[in-house]
Amino acid sequence: MSATILVDLDHLLATPIYDATRCSIGFHPLHGFIPIGIYVLLSFHPKTRYVGLGLVLHMILDSIDCQLTNGIWFQ
């Protein structure tokens, strides 16, 4: 599950790479709504359950960060 932090590599595609006011949900390719749906589906399959749960948890934490930082749930 800890390896799911690698999903943040898509932040390297953004310009600038780091923006403290940017919400990653809906902005970065692997933080979009279609990938999030795939992560949810992965959490139901026994062989990919831990990866899927890790990714879903990652997205939940990112959305909470968006809410606390910017007052919005997604970009």
C-alpha positions as YAML, in Angstrom:
chain: A
units: angstrom
residues:
- id: 1
  name: MET
  ca: [0.00, 0.00, 0.00]
- id: 2
  name: SER
  ca: [2.82, 2.40, 0.70]
- id: 3
  name: ALA
  ca: [4.00, 2.07, -2.91]
- id: 4
  name: THR
  ca: [0.82, 3.80, -4.06]
- id: 5
  name: ILE
  ca: [2.54, 7.09, -3.27]
- id: 6
  name: LEU
  ca: [4.14, 6.62, -6.70]
- id: 7
  name: VAL
  ca: [0.89, 7.92, -8.18]
- id: 8
  name: ASP
  ca: [2.25, 11.36, -7.29]
- id: 9
  name: LEU
  ca: [4.81, 11.07, -10.08]
- id: 10
  name: ASP
  ca: [2.21, 12.71, -12.31]
- id: 11
  name: HIS
  ca: [2.92, 15.94, -10.42]
- id: 12
  name: LEU
  ca: [6.16, 16.12, -12.44]
- id: 13
  name: LEU
  ca: [4.08, 16.77, -15.57]
- id: 14
  name: ALA
  ca: [2.66, 20.03, -14.20]
- id: 15
  name: THR
  ca: [4.09, 23.49, -14.61]
- id: 16
  name: PRO
  ca: [5.10, 24.56, -12.03]
- id: 17
  name: ILE
  ca: [5.77, 21.18, -10.47]
- id: 18
  name: TYR
  ca: [4.68, 22.40, -7.03]
- id: 19
  name: ASP
  ca: [1.95, 24.92, -6.36]
- id: 20
  name: ALA
  ca: [0.74, 25.14, -2.79]
- id: 21
  name: THR
  ca: [-2.69, 26.44, -3.83]
- id: 22
  name: ARG
  ca: [-3.36, 23.82, -6.52]
- id: 23
  name: CYS
  ca: [-5.75, 20.97, -5.85]
- id: 24
  name: SER
  ca: [-4.39, 17.75, -7.33]
- id: 25
  name: ILE
  ca: [-7.81, 16.04, -7.61]
- id: 26
  name: GLY
  ca: [-9.04, 16.66, -11.12]
- id: 27
  name: PHE
  ca: [-5.84, 18.42, -12.19]
- id: 28
  name: HIS
  ca: [-3.17, 15.74, -12.51]
- id: 29
  name: PRO
  ca: [-3.77, 12.82, -14.92]
- id: 30
  name: LEU
  ca: [-3.64, 10.06, -12.29]
- id: 31
  name: HIS
  ca: [-5.80, 12.11, -9.91]
- id: 32
  name: GLY
  ca: [-8.73, 12.40, -12.33]
- id: 33
  name: PHE
  ca: [-12.20, 10.99, -11.93]
- id: 34
  name: ILE
  ca: [-11.79, 8.12, -14.42]
- id: 35
  name: PRO
  ca: [-8.59, 6.86, -12.73]
- id: 36
  name: ILE
  ca: [-10.27, 7.21, -9.32]
- id: 37
  name: GLY
  ca: [-13.10, 4.99, -10.59]
- id: 38
  name: ILE
  ca: [-10.51, 2.45, -11.71]
- id: 39
  name: TYR
  ca: [-8.88, 2.58, -8.27]
- id: 40
  name: VAL
  ca: [-12.25, 1.84, -6.68]
- id: 41
  name: LEU
  ca: [-12.73, -1.15, -8.99]
- id: 42
  name: LEU
  ca: [-9.22, -2.39, -8.17]
- id: 43
  name: SER
  ca: [-10.11, -2.42, -4.49]
- id: 44
  name: PHE
  ca: [-12.80, -5.06, -5.13]
- id: 45
  name: HIS
  ca: [-10.57, -7.57, -6.91]
- id: 46
  name: PRO
  ca: [-8.73, -9.88, -4.46]
- id: 47
  name: LYS
  ca: [-5.35, -9.71, -6.24]
- id: 48
  name: THR
  ca: [-5.31, -5.90, -6.47]
- id: 49
  name: ARG
  ca: [-7.25, -5.08, -3.31]
- id: 50
  name: TYR
  ca: [-4.37, -3.53, -1.35]
- id: 51
  name: VAL
  ca: [-3.17, -1.43, -4.25]
- id: 52
  name: GLY
  ca: [-6.72, -0.25, -4.94]
- id: 53
  name: LEU
  ca: [-7.37, 0.57, -1.30]
- id: 54
  name: GLY
  ca: [-4.07, 2.42, -1.06]
- id: 55
  name: LEU
  ca: [-4.90, 4.50, -4.13]
- id: 56
  name: VAL
  ca: [-8.43, 5.25, -2.93]
- id: 57
  name: LEU
  ca: [-7.07, 6.28, 0.46]
- id: 58
  name: HIS
  ca: [-4.49, 8.48, -1.28]
- id: 59
  name: MET
  ca: [-7.24, 10.22, -3.27]
- id: 60
  name: ILE
  ca: [-9.36, 10.71, -0.15]
- id: 61
  name: LEU
  ca: [-6.43, 12.30, 1.66]
- id: 62
  name: ASP
  ca: [-5.67, 14.52, -1.34]
- id: 63
  name: SER
  ca: [-9.29, 15.69, -1.47]
- id: 64
  name: ILE
  ca: [-9.22, 16.46, 2.26]
- id: 65
  name: ASP
  ca: [-6.04, 18.47, 1.64]
- id: 66
  name: CYS
  ca: [-7.84, 20.40, -1.12]
- id: 67
  name: GLN
  ca: [-10.72, 21.16, 1.25]
- id: 68
  name: LEU
  ca: [-8.43, 22.32, 4.06]
- id: 69
  name: THR
  ca: [-6.11, 24.32, 1.81]
- id: 70
  name: ASN
  ca: [-8.51, 25.88, -0.71]
- id: 71
  name: GLY
  ca: [-12.00, 25.21, 0.57]
- id: 72
  name: ILE
  ca: [-12.84, 23.03, -2.45]
- id: 73
  name: TRP
  ca: [-13.04, 19.25, -2.90]
- id: 74
  name: PHE
  ca: [-11.61, 19.05, -6.45]
- id: 75
  name: GLN
  ca: [-10.18, 21.24, -9.23]
...
